[in-house]
């Protein structure tokens, strides 16, 4: 079980690791994905990782190639 202290520490780590720009992009992409009828199988962290990579990196290594190419 995550306590209030644990969740605040986790949130502080996430804020340091993910830029506001990446978080916004992930949220907008996830919202469009769900609005288009995308299933719940992909969660917000998937979108955060992809948005972070899109902004901060030129490549993303993944094992699920089909999901990333859609």
Beta strands, then each sheet from edge to edge (+ up, - down):
end
